[in-house]
Amino acid sequence: MTRTELAEMLNVTTHTLKNWEKEKPELVRLINLGLQTDKQIEETRKLLEKLEEIEQRASSGKFQLK
């Protein structure tokens, strides 16, 4: 994600974000950790949906190994 995209997501200017990076690096680090966590949660949700689909097919007798 670019600095511009991150600034837009946070509803701040790129100048503000640059100042945060310089003056409040811990804040920027926490924001980045939060974004990484969101990404991991989304990936986990997708995997869970796939597992639920497999479970449904297995319980209905339509399960086939590929």
CHARMM internal coordinates of N, CA and C (Angstrom, degrees):
IC EDIT
DIST 1 N 1 CA 1.4503
DIST 1 CA 1 C 1.5320
ANGL 1 N 1 CA 1 C 107.88
DIST 1 C 2 N 1.3109
ANGL 1 CA 1 C 2 N 115.79
DIHE 1 N 1 CA 1 C 2 N 134.59
DIST 2 N 2 CA 1.4578
ANGL 1 C 2 N 2 CA 119.79
DIHE 1 CA 1 C 2 N 2 CA -179.73
DIST 2 CA 2 C 1.5231
ANGL 2 N 2 CA 2 C 110.63
DIHE 1 C 2 N 2 CA 2 C -78.42
DIST 2 C 3 N 1.3087
ANGL 2 CA 2 C 3 N 115.07
DIHE 2 N 2 CA 2 C 3 N 164.66
DIST 3 N 3 CA 1.4652
ANGL 2 C 3 N 3 CA 120.13
DIHE 2 CA 2 C 3 N 3 CA 177.96
DIST 3 CA 3 C 1.5357
ANGL 3 N 3 CA 3 C 109.50
DIHE 2 C 3 N 3 CA 3 C -61.65
DIST 3 C 4 N 1.3189
ANGL 3 CA 3 C 4 N 117.20
DIHE 3 N 3 CA 3 C 4 N -39.18
DIST 4 N 4 CA 1.4712
ANGL 3 C 4 N 4 CA 121.08
DIHE 3 CA 3 C 4 N 4 CA 179.21
DIST 4 CA 4 C 1.5268
ANGL 4 N 4 CA 4 C 110.58
DIHE 3 C 4 N 4 CA 4 C -63.11
DIST 4 C 5 N 1.3278
ANGL 4 CA 4 C 5 N 117.21
DIHE 4 N 4 CA 4 C 5 N -45.37
DIST 5 N 5 CA 1.4679
ANGL 4 C 5 N 5 CA 120.66
DIHE 4 CA 4 C 5 N 5 CA 179.24
DIST 5 CA 5 C 1.5237
ANGL 5 N 5 CA 5 C 111.47
DIHE 4 C 5 N 5 CA 5 C -62.87
DIST 5 C 6 N 1.3357
ANGL 5 CA 5 C 6 N 115.66
DIHE 5 N 5 CA 5 C 6 N -41.37
DIST 6 N 6 CA 1.4641
ANGL 5 C 6 N 6 CA 119.36
DIHE 5 CA 5 C 6 N 6 CA 179.04
DIST 6 CA 6 C 1.5206
ANGL 6 N 6 CA 6 C 110.55
DIHE 5 C 6 N 6 CA 6 C -64.66
DIST 6 C 7 N 1.3256
ANGL 6 CA 6 C 7 N 116.96
DIHE 6 N 6 CA 6 C 7 N -43.63
DIST 7 N 7 CA 1.4640
ANGL 6 C 7 N 7 CA 120.56
DIHE 6 CA 6 C 7 N 7 CA 178.72
DIST 7 CA 7 C 1.5273
ANGL 7 N 7 CA 7 C 110.94
DIHE 6 C 7 N 7 CA 7 C -59.90
DIST 7 C 8 N 1.3379
ANGL 7 CA 7 C 8 N 116.12
DIHE 7 N 7 CA 7 C 8 N -42.86
DIST 8 N 8 CA 1.4712
ANGL 7 C 8 N 8 CA 119.43
DIHE 7 CA 7 C 8 N 8 CA 178.54
DIST 8 CA 8 C 1.5218
ANGL 8 N 8 CA 8 C 110.86
DIHE 7 C 8 N 8 CA 8 C -63.39
DIST 8 C 9 N 1.3306
ANGL 8 CA 8 C 9 N 116.43
DIHE 8 N 8 CA 8 C 9 N -41.68
DIST 9 N 9 CA 1.4612
ANGL 8 C 9 N 9 CA 120.21
DIHE 8 CA 8 C 9 N 9 CA 179.82
DIST 9 CA 9 C 1.5323
ANGL 9 N 9 CA 9 C 111.06
DIHE 8 C 9 N 9 CA 9 C -61.85
DIST 9 C 10 N 1.3286
ANGL 9 CA 9 C 10 N 115.87
DIHE 9 N 9 CA 9 C 10 N -37.24
DIST 10 N 10 CA 1.4641
ANGL 9 C 10 N 10 CA 121.04
DIHE 9 CA 9 C 10 N 10 CA -178.50
DIST 10 CA 10 C 1.5279
ANGL 10 N 10 CA 10 C 112.55
DIHE 9 C 10 N 10 CA 10 C -87.60
DIST 10 C 11 N 1.3484
ANGL 10 CA 10 C 11 N 115.42
DIHE 10 N 10 CA 10 C 11 N -3.03
DIST 11 N 11 CA 1.4609
ANGL 10 C 11 N 11 CA 121.55
DIHE 10 CA 10 C 11 N 11 CA -179.93
DIST 11 CA 11 C 1.5347
ANGL 11 N 11 CA 11 C 112.14
DIHE 10 C 11 N 11 CA 11 C 60.68
DIST 11 C 12 N 1.3355
ANGL 11 CA 11 C 12 N 115.34
DIHE 11 N 11 CA 11 C 12 N 42.90
DIST 12 N 12 CA 1.4585
ANGL 11 C 12 N 12 CA 122.05
DIHE 11 CA 11 C 12 N 12 CA 175.13
DIST 12 CA 12 C 1.5260
ANGL 12 N 12 CA 12 C 107.64
DIHE 11 C 12 N 12 CA 12 C -131.49
DIST 12 C 13 N 1.3193
ANGL 12 CA 12 C 13 N 115.98
DIHE 12 N 12 CA 12 C 13 N 168.26
DIST 13 N 13 CA 1.4626
ANGL 12 C 13 N 13 CA 119.88
DIHE 12 CA 12 C 13 N 13 CA 177.40
DIST 13 CA 13 C 1.5291
ANGL 13 N 13 CA 13 C 109.47
DIHE 12 C 13 N 13 CA 13 C -80.96
DIST 13 C 14 N 1.3116
ANGL 13 CA 13 C 14 N 115.23
DIHE 13 N 13 CA 13 C 14 N 161.04
DIST 14 N 14 CA 1.4713
ANGL 13 C 14 N 14 CA 118.61
DIHE 13 CA 13 C 14 N 14 CA 176.03
DIST 14 CA 14 C 1.5193
ANGL 14 N 14 CA 14 C 110.57
DIHE 13 C 14 N 14 CA 14 C -64.96
DIST 14 C 15 N 1.3156
ANGL 14 CA 14 C 15 N 116.68
DIHE 14 N 14 CA 14 C 15 N -30.67
DIST 15 N 15 CA 1.4698
ANGL 14 C 15 N 15 CA 120.32
DIHE 14 CA 14 C 15 N 15 CA 176.36
DIST 15 CA 15 C 1.5293
ANGL 15 N 15 CA 15 C 110.78
DIHE 14 C 15 N 15 CA 15 C -63.20
DIST 15 C 16 N 1.3260
ANGL 15 CA 15 C 16 N 116.27
DIHE 15 N 15 CA 15 C 16 N -44.14
DIST 16 N 16 CA 1.4691
ANGL 15 C 16 N 16 CA 120.40
DIHE 15 CA 15 C 16 N 16 CA 177.70
DIST 16 CA 16 C 1.5216
ANGL 16 N 16 CA 16 C 110.32
DIHE 15 C 16 N 16 CA 16 C -61.47
DIST 16 C 17 N 1.3133
ANGL 16 CA 16 C 17 N 116.51
DIHE 16 N 16 CA 16 C 17 N -44.46
DIST 17 N 17 CA 1.4588
ANGL 16 C 17 N 17 CA 120.50
DIHE 16 CA 16 C 17 N 17 CA 179.70
DIST 17 CA 17 C 1.5312
ANGL 17 N 17 CA 17 C 110.85
DIHE 16 C 17 N 17 CA 17 C -61.74
DIST 17 C 18 N 1.3240
ANGL 17 CA 17 C 18 N 116.58
DIHE 17 N 17 CA 17 C 18 N -41.88
DIST 18 N 18 CA 1.4684
ANGL 17 C 18 N 18 CA 120.59
DIHE 17 CA 17 C 18 N 18 CA 178.09
DIST 18 CA 18 C 1.5344
ANGL 18 N 18 CA 18 C 110.14
DIHE 17 C 18 N 18 CA 18 C -61.56
DIST 18 C 19 N 1.3285
ANGL 18 CA 18 C 19 N 116.76
DIHE 18 N 18 CA 18 C 19 N -41.54
DIST 19 N 19 CA 1.4703
ANGL 18 C 19 N 19 CA 120.04
DIHE 18 CA 18 C 19 N 19 CA 177.43
DIST 19 CA 19 C 1.5244
ANGL 19 N 19 CA 19 C 111.04
DIHE 18 C 19 N 19 CA 19 C -63.33
DIST 19 C 20 N 1.3361
ANGL 19 CA 19 C 20 N 117.06
DIHE 19 N 19 CA 19 C 20 N -41.32
DIST 20 N 20 CA 1.4638
ANGL 19 C 20 N 20 CA 120.44
DIHE 19 CA 19 C 20 N 20 CA 177.67
DIST 20 CA 20 C 1.5210
ANGL 20 N 20 CA 20 C 110.15
DIHE 19 C 20 N 20 CA 20 C -60.25
DIST 20 C 21 N 1.3310
ANGL 20 CA 20 C 21 N 116.28
DIHE 20 N 20 CA 20 C 21 N -43.01
DIST 21 N 21 CA 1.4657
ANGL 20 C 21 N 21 CA 119.87
DIHE 20 CA 20 C 21 N 21 CA -179.43
DIST 21 CA 21 C 1.5255
ANGL 21 N 21 CA 21 C 111.07
DIHE 20 C 21 N 21 CA 21 C -60.06
DIST 21 C 22 N 1.3287
ANGL 21 CA 21 C 22 N 115.61
DIHE 21 N 21 CA 21 C 22 N -35.75
DIST 22 N 22 CA 1.4549
ANGL 21 C 22 N 22 CA 120.20
DIHE 21 CA 21 C 22 N 22 CA -178.88
DIST 22 CA 22 C 1.5326
ANGL 22 N 22 CA 22 C 112.33
DIHE 21 C 22 N 22 CA 22 C -82.75
DIST 22 C 23 N 1.3243
ANGL 22 CA 22 C 23 N 116.57
DIHE 22 N 22 CA 22 C 23 N -45.04
DIST 23 N 23 CA 1.4615
ANGL 22 C 23 N 23 CA 121.51
DIHE 22 CA 22 C 23 N 23 CA -172.14
DIST 23 CA 23 C 1.5250
ANGL 23 N 23 CA 23 C 114.18
DIHE 22 C 23 N 23 CA 23 C -96.89
DIST 23 C 24 N 1.3206
ANGL 23 CA 23 C 24 N 117.66
DIHE 23 N 23 CA 23 C 24 N -23.38
DIST 24 N 24 CA 1.4723
ANGL 23 C 24 N 24 CA 121.85
DIHE 23 CA 23 C 24 N 24 CA -177.06
DIST 24 CA 24 C 1.5268
ANGL 24 N 24 CA 24 C 110.06
DIHE 23 C 24 N 24 CA 24 C -135.95
DIST 24 C 25 N 1.3317
ANGL 24 CA 24 C 25 N 116.96
DIHE 24 N 24 CA 24 C 25 N 60.48
DIST 25 N 25 CA 1.4715
ANGL 24 C 25 N 25 CA 118.93
DIHE 24 CA 24 C 25 N 25 CA -176.26
DIST 25 CA 25 C 1.5298
ANGL 25 N 25 CA 25 C 112.92
DIHE 24 C 25 N 25 CA 25 C -61.02
DIST 25 C 26 N 1.3218
ANGL 25 CA 25 C 26 N 117.41
DIHE 25 N 25 CA 25 C 26 N -29.11
DIST 26 N 26 CA 1.4662
ANGL 25 C 26 N 26 CA 120.28
DIHE 25 CA 25 C 26 N 26 CA 179.14
DIST 26 CA 26 C 1.5308
ANGL 26 N 26 CA 26 C 110.65
DIHE 25 C 26 N 26 CA 26 C -65.88
DIST 26 C 27 N 1.3146
ANGL 26 CA 26 C 27 N 116.99
DIHE 26 N 26 CA 26 C 27 N -37.31
DIST 27 N 27 CA 1.4640
ANGL 26 C 27 N 27 CA 121.24
DIHE 26 CA 26 C 27 N 27 CA 177.32
DIST 27 CA 27 C 1.5241
ANGL 27 N 27 CA 27 C 110.26
DIHE 26 C 27 N 27 CA 27 C -62.87
DIST 27 C 28 N 1.3137
ANGL 27 CA 27 C 28 N 116.51
DIHE 27 N 27 CA 27 C 28 N -45.78
DIST 28 N 28 CA 1.4630
ANGL 27 C 28 N 28 CA 120.77
DIHE 27 CA 27 C 28 N 28 CA -179.90
DIST 28 CA 28 C 1.5250
ANGL 28 N 28 CA 28 C 110.04
DIHE 27 C 28 N 28 CA 28 C -64.65
DIST 28 C 29 N 1.3250
ANGL 28 CA 28 C 29 N 117.01
DIHE 28 N 28 CA 28 C 29 N -39.20
DIST 29 N 29 CA 1.4687
ANGL 28 C 29 N 29 CA 121.25
DIHE 28 CA 28 C 29 N 29 CA 177.63
DIST 29 CA 29 C 1.5250
ANGL 29 N 29 CA 29 C 110.25
DIHE 28 C 29 N 29 CA 29 C -61.51
DIST 29 C 30 N 1.3292
ANGL 29 CA 29 C 30 N 117.45
DIHE 29 N 29 CA 29 C 30 N -43.95
DIST 30 N 30 CA 1.4645
ANGL 29 C 30 N 30 CA 121.17
DIHE 29 CA 29 C 30 N 30 CA 179.62
DIST 30 CA 30 C 1.5304
ANGL 30 N 30 CA 30 C 111.47
DIHE 29 C 30 N 30 CA 30 C -66.05
DIST 30 C 31 N 1.3094
ANGL 30 CA 30 C 31 N 117.03
DIHE 30 N 30 CA 30 C 31 N -38.26
DIST 31 N 31 CA 1.4672
ANGL 30 C 31 N 31 CA 120.31
DIHE 30 CA 30 C 31 N 31 CA 176.84
DIST 31 CA 31 C 1.5223
ANGL 31 N 31 CA 31 C 109.75
DIHE 30 C 31 N 31 CA 31 C -61.75
DIST 31 C 32 N 1.3333
ANGL 31 CA 31 C 32 N 116.48
DIHE 31 N 31 CA 31 C 32 N -45.72
DIST 32 N 32 CA 1.4600
ANGL 31 C 32 N 32 CA 120.57
DIHE 31 CA 31 C 32 N 32 CA 179.64
DIST 32 CA 32 C 1.5296
ANGL 32 N 32 CA 32 C 111.92
DIHE 31 C 32 N 32 CA 32 C -63.93
DIST 32 C 33 N 1.3260
ANGL 32 CA 32 C 33 N 116.93
DIHE 32 N 32 CA 32 C 33 N -39.36
DIST 33 N 33 CA 1.4678
ANGL 32 C 33 N 33 CA 119.89
DIHE 32 CA 32 C 33 N 33 CA 176.26
DIST 33 CA 33 C 1.5255
ANGL 33 N 33 CA 33 C 110.89
DIHE 32 C 33 N 33 CA 33 C -62.63
DIST 33 C 34 N 1.3164
ANGL 33 CA 33 C 34 N 116.41
DIHE 33 N 33 CA 33 C 34 N -40.62
DIST 34 N 34 CA 1.4664
ANGL 33 C 34 N 34 CA 120.32
DIHE 33 CA 33 C 34 N 34 CA 177.88
DIST 34 CA 34 C 1.5193
ANGL 34 N 34 CA 34 C 111.99
DIHE 33 C 34 N 34 CA 34 C -62.82
DIST 34 C 35 N 1.3303
ANGL 34 CA 34 C 35 N 116.32
DIHE 34 N 34 CA 34 C 35 N -41.06
DIST 35 N 35 CA 1.4607
ANGL 34 C 35 N 35 CA 120.11
DIHE 34 CA 34 C 35 N 35 CA 178.49
DIST 35 CA 35 C 1.5233
ANGL 35 N 35 CA 35 C 111.16
DIHE 34 C 35 N 35 CA 35 C -65.86
DIST 35 C 36 N 1.3281
ANGL 35 CA 35 C 36 N 117.16
DIHE 35 N 35 CA 35 C 36 N -39.17
DIST 36 N 36 CA 1.4650
ANGL 35 C 36 N 36 CA 120.70
DIHE 35 CA 35 C 36 N 36 CA 177.29
DIST 36 CA 36 C 1.5211
ANGL 36 N 36 CA 36 C 110.48
DIHE 35 C 36 N 36 CA 36 C -64.43
DIST 36 C 37 N 1.3291
ANGL 36 CA 36 C 37 N 116.11
DIHE 36 N 36 CA 36 C 37 N -39.85
DIST 37 N 37 CA 1.4646
ANGL 36 C 37 N 37 CA 120.59
DIHE 36 CA 36 C 37 N 37 CA 178.83
DIST 37 CA 37 C 1.5200
ANGL 37 N 37 CA 37 C 110.30
DIHE 36 C 37 N 37 CA 37 C -64.13
DIST 37 C 38 N 1.3271
ANGL 37 CA 37 C 38 N 117.33
DIHE 37 N 37 CA 37 C 38 N -42.74
DIST 38 N 38 CA 1.4666
ANGL 37 C 38 N 38 CA 120.73
DIHE 37 CA 37 C 38 N 38 CA 176.92
DIST 38 CA 38 C 1.5236
ANGL 38 N 38 CA 38 C 110.79
DIHE 37 C 38 N 38 CA 38 C -57.97
DIST 38 C 39 N 1.3244
ANGL 38 CA 38 C 39 N 116.68
DIHE 38 N 38 CA 38 C 39 N -42.87
DIST 39 N 39 CA 1.4618
ANGL 38 C 39 N 39 CA 121.12
DIHE 38 CA 38 C 39 N 39 CA -179.76
DIST 39 CA 39 C 1.5283
ANGL 39 N 39 CA 39 C 110.40
DIHE 38 C 39 N 39 CA 39 C -63.88
DIST 39 C 40 N 1.3355
ANGL 39 CA 39 C 40 N 117.01
DIHE 39 N 39 CA 39 C 40 N -42.89
DIST 40 N 40 CA 1.4653
ANGL 39 C 40 N 40 CA 120.79
DIHE 39 CA 39 C 40 N 40 CA 179.15
DIST 40 CA 40 C 1.5205
ANGL 40 N 40 CA 40 C 111.21
DIHE 39 C 40 N 40 CA 40 C -64.88
DIST 40 C 41 N 1.3109
ANGL 40 CA 40 C 41 N 117.26
DIHE 40 N 40 CA 40 C 41 N -38.93
DIST 41 N 41 CA 1.4630
ANGL 40 C 41 N 41 CA 121.15
DIHE 40 CA 40 C 41 N 41 CA 178.42
DIST 41 CA 41 C 1.5201
ANGL 41 N 41 CA 41 C 110.25
DIHE 40 C 41 N 41 CA 41 C -63.37
DIST 41 C 42 N 1.3208
ANGL 41 CA 41 C 42 N 117.04
DIHE 41 N 41 CA 41 C 42 N -42.93
DIST 42 N 42 CA 1.4671
ANGL 41 C 42 N 42 CA 120.93
DIHE 41 CA 41 C 42 N 42 CA 179.40
DIST 42 CA 42 C 1.5277
ANGL 42 N 42 CA 42 C 110.78
DIHE 41 C 42 N 42 CA 42 C -63.80
DIST 42 C 43 N 1.3279
ANGL 42 CA 42 C 43 N 117.42
DIHE 42 N 42 CA 42 C 43 N -42.45
DIST 43 N 43 CA 1.4611
ANGL 42 C 43 N 43 CA 120.72
DIHE 42 CA 42 C 43 N 43 CA 178.17
DIST 43 CA 43 C 1.5252
ANGL 43 N 43 CA 43 C 111.02
DIHE 42 C 43 N 43 CA 43 C -64.12
DIST 43 C 44 N 1.3180
ANGL 43 CA 43 C 44 N 116.81
DIHE 43 N 43 CA 43 C 44 N -40.06
DIST 44 N 44 CA 1.4582
ANGL 43 C 44 N 44 CA 121.08
DIHE 43 CA 43 C 44 N 44 CA 178.17
DIST 44 CA 44 C 1.5237
ANGL 44 N 44 CA 44 C 111.00
DIHE 43 C 44 N 44 CA 44 C -65.30
DIST 44 C 45 N 1.3405
ANGL 44 CA 44 C 45 N 116.51
DIHE 44 N 44 CA 44 C 45 N -39.27
DIST 45 N 45 CA 1.4665
ANGL 44 C 45 N 45 CA 120.78
DIHE 44 CA 44 C 45 N 45 CA 178.42
DIST 45 CA 45 C 1.5278
ANGL 45 N 45 CA 45 C 110.57
DIHE 44 C 45 N 45 CA 45 C -62.04
DIST 45 C 46 N 1.3256
ANGL 45 CA 45 C 46 N 116.74
DIHE 45 N 45 CA 45 C 46 N -42.32
DIST 46 N 46 CA 1.4623
ANGL 45 C 46 N 46 CA 120.37
DIHE 45 CA 45 C 46 N 46 CA 179.04
DIST 46 CA 46 C 1.5285
ANGL 46 N 46 CA 46 C 111.19
DIHE 45 C 46 N 46 CA 46 C -64.19
DIST 46 C 47 N 1.3289
ANGL 46 CA 46 C 47 N 116.78
DIHE 46 N 46 CA 46 C 47 N -41.54
DIST 47 N 47 CA 1.4602
ANGL 46 C 47 N 47 CA 120.12
DIHE 46 CA 46 C 47 N 47 CA 178.01
DIST 47 CA 47 C 1.5272
ANGL 47 N 47 CA 47 C 111.09
DIHE 46 C 47 N 47 CA 47 C -64.75
DIST 47 C 48 N 1.3162
ANGL 47 CA 47 C 48 N 117.00
DIHE 47 N 47 CA 47 C 48 N -39.46
DIST 48 N 48 CA 1.4621
ANGL 47 C 48 N 48 CA 121.18
DIHE 47 CA 47 C 48 N 48 CA 177.85
DIST 48 CA 48 C 1.5226
ANGL 48 N 48 CA 48 C 110.55
DIHE 47 C 48 N 48 CA 48 C -62.27
DIST 48 C 49 N 1.3293
ANGL 48 CA 48 C 49 N 117.14
DIHE 48 N 48 CA 48 C 49 N -41.56
DIST 49 N 49 CA 1.4633
ANGL 48 C 49 N 49 CA 120.20
DIHE 48 CA 48 C 49 N 49 CA 177.80
DIST 49 CA 49 C 1.5205
ANGL 49 N 49 CA 49 C 110.70
DIHE 48 C 49 N 49 CA 49 C -61.35
DIST 49 C 50 N 1.3241
ANGL 49 CA 49 C 50 N 117.67
DIHE 49 N 49 CA 49 C 50 N -41.08
DIST 50 N 50 CA 1.4612
ANGL 49 C 50 N 50 CA 121.01
DIHE 49 CA 49 C 50 N 50 CA 177.90
DIST 50 CA 50 C 1.5272
ANGL 50 N 50 CA 50 C 110.89
DIHE 49 C 50 N 50 CA 50 C -63.60
DIST 50 C 51 N 1.3226
ANGL 50 CA 50 C 51 N 116.61
DIHE 50 N 50 CA 50 C 51 N -43.15
DIST 51 N 51 CA 1.4678
ANGL 50 C 51 N 51 CA 120.21
DIHE 50 CA 50 C 51 N 51 CA 178.54
DIST 51 CA 51 C 1.5282
ANGL 51 N 51 CA 51 C 111.34
DIHE 50 C 51 N 51 CA 51 C -63.27
DIST 51 C 52 N 1.3216
ANGL 51 CA 51 C 52 N 116.74
DIHE 51 N 51 CA 51 C 52 N -40.46
DIST 52 N 52 CA 1.4675
ANGL 51 C 52 N 52 CA 120.14
DIHE 51 CA 51 C 52 N 52 CA 178.56
DIST 52 CA 52 C 1.5259
ANGL 52 N 52 CA 52 C 110.76
DIHE 51 C 52 N 52 CA 52 C -64.28
DIST 52 C 53 N 1.3246
ANGL 52 CA 52 C 53 N 116.29
DIHE 52 N 52 CA 52 C 53 N -37.72
DIST 53 N 53 CA 1.4656
ANGL 52 C 53 N 53 CA 120.34
DIHE 52 CA 52 C 53 N 53 CA 177.29
DIST 53 CA 53 C 1.5306
ANGL 53 N 53 CA 53 C 110.49
DIHE 52 C 53 N 53 CA 53 C -64.35
DIST 53 C 54 N 1.3090
ANGL 53 CA 53 C 54 N 116.74
DIHE 53 N 53 CA 53 C 54 N -43.26
DIST 54 N 54 CA 1.4670
ANGL 53 C 54 N 54 CA 120.90
DIHE 53 CA 53 C 54 N 54 CA 178.15
DIST 54 CA 54 C 1.5222
ANGL 54 N 54 CA 54 C 109.83
DIHE 53 C 54 N 54 CA 54 C -62.96
DIST 54 C 55 N 1.3223
ANGL 54 CA 54 C 55 N 116.69
DIHE 54 N 54 CA 54 C 55 N -42.46
DIST 55 N 55 CA 1.4613
ANGL 54 C 55 N 55 CA 120.70
DIHE 54 CA 54 C 55 N 55 CA 179.59
DIST 55 CA 55 C 1.5250
ANGL 55 N 55 CA 55 C 110.91
DIHE 54 C 55 N 55 CA 55 C -62.01
DIST 55 C 56 N 1.3246
ANGL 55 CA 55 C 56 N 117.60
DIHE 55 N 55 CA 55 C 56 N -42.39
DIST 56 N 56 CA 1.4548
ANGL 55 C 56 N 56 CA 121.36
DIHE 55 CA 55 C 56 N 56 CA 179.32
DIST 56 CA 56 C 1.5299
ANGL 56 N 56 CA 56 C 110.80
DIHE 55 C 56 N 56 CA 56 C -63.60
DIST 56 C 57 N 1.3355
ANGL 56 CA 56 C 57 N 116.02
DIHE 56 N 56 CA 56 C 57 N -43.28
DIST 57 N 57 CA 1.4640
ANGL 56 C 57 N 57 CA 119.15
DIHE 56 CA 56 C 57 N 57 CA 179.64
DIST 57 CA 57 C 1.5287
ANGL 57 N 57 CA 57 C 110.64
DIHE 56 C 57 N 57 CA 57 C -66.14
DIST 57 C 58 N 1.3123
ANGL 57 CA 57 C 58 N 117.03
DIHE 57 N 57 CA 57 C 58 N -38.23
DIST 58 N 58 CA 1.4638
ANGL 57 C 58 N 58 CA 120.78
DIHE 57 CA 57 C 58 N 58 CA -179.68
DIST 58 CA 58 C 1.5266
ANGL 58 N 58 CA 58 C 110.67
DIHE 57 C 58 N 58 CA 58 C -66.44
DIST 58 C 59 N 1.3129
ANGL 58 CA 58 C 59 N 117.41
DIHE 58 N 58 CA 58 C 59 N -40.55
DIST 59 N 59 CA 1.4677
ANGL 58 C 59 N 59 CA 120.14
DIHE 58 CA 58 C 59 N 59 CA -178.59
DIST 59 CA 59 C 1.5186
ANGL 59 N 59 CA 59 C 112.13
DIHE 58 C 59 N 59 CA 59 C -73.73
DIST 59 C 60 N 1.3377
ANGL 59 CA 59 C 60 N 116.80
DIHE 59 N 59 CA 59 C 60 N -22.17
DIST 60 N 60 CA 1.4687
ANGL 59 C 60 N 60 CA 118.95
DIHE 59 CA 59 C 60 N 60 CA 179.37
DIST 60 CA 60 C 1.5368
ANGL 60 N 60 CA 60 C 111.56
DIHE 59 C 60 N 60 CA 60 C -94.22
DIST 60 C 61 N 1.3135
ANGL 60 CA 60 C 61 N 117.55
DIHE 60 N 60 CA 60 C 61 N 0.03
DIST 61 N 61 CA 1.4406
ANGL 60 C 61 N 61 CA 121.09
DIHE 60 CA 60 C 61 N 61 CA 178.65
DIST 61 CA 61 C 1.5062
ANGL 61 N 61 CA 61 C 114.08
DIHE 60 C 61 N 61 CA 61 C 81.45
DIST 61 C 62 N 1.3308
ANGL 61 CA 61 C 62 N 117.88
DIHE 61 N 61 CA 61 C 62 N 10.23
DIST 62 N 62 CA 1.4580
ANGL 61 C 62 N 62 CA 121.71
DIHE 61 CA 61 C 62 N 62 CA -178.39
DIST 62 CA 62 C 1.5311
ANGL 62 N 62 CA 62 C 112.25
DIHE 61 C 62 N 62 CA 62 C -101.89
DIST 62 C 63 N 1.2986
ANGL 62 CA 62 C 63 N 115.76
DIHE 62 N 62 CA 62 C 63 N 17.11
DIST 63 N 63 CA 1.4560
ANGL 62 C 63 N 63 CA 119.87
DIHE 62 CA 62 C 63 N 63 CA -177.20
DIST 63 CA 63 C 1.5107
ANGL 63 N 63 CA 63 C 110.94
DIHE 62 C 63 N 63 CA 63 C -80.29
DIST 63 C 64 N 1.3098
ANGL 63 CA 63 C 64 N 115.79
DIHE 63 N 63 CA 63 C 64 N 127.87
DIST 64 N 64 CA 1.4631
ANGL 63 C 64 N 64 CA 121.09
DIHE 63 CA 63 C 64 N 64 CA 177.52
DIST 64 CA 64 C 1.5309
ANGL 64 N 64 CA 64 C 108.42
DIHE 63 C 64 N 64 CA 64 C -132.01
DIST 64 C 65 N 1.3066
ANGL 64 CA 64 C 65 N 115.27
DIHE 64 N 64 CA 64 C 65 N 131.53
DIST 65 N 65 CA 1.4644
ANGL 64 C 65 N 65 CA 119.03
DIHE 64 CA 64 C 65 N 65 CA 175.77
DIST 65 CA 65 C 1.5120
ANGL 65 N 65 CA 65 C 109.06
DIHE 64 C 65 N 65 CA 65 C -77.56
DIST 65 C 66 N 1.3113
ANGL 65 CA 65 C 66 N 116.60
DIHE 65 N 65 CA 65 C 66 N 138.21
DIST 66 N 66 CA 1.4597
ANGL 65 C 66 N 66 CA 121.05
DIHE 65 CA 65 C 66 N 66 CA 179.34
DIST 66 CA 66 C 1.5013
ANGL 66 N 66 CA 66 C 110.21
DIHE 65 C 66 N 66 CA 66 C -114.09
END
COOR INIT
IC SEED 1 N 1 CA 1 C
IC BUILD
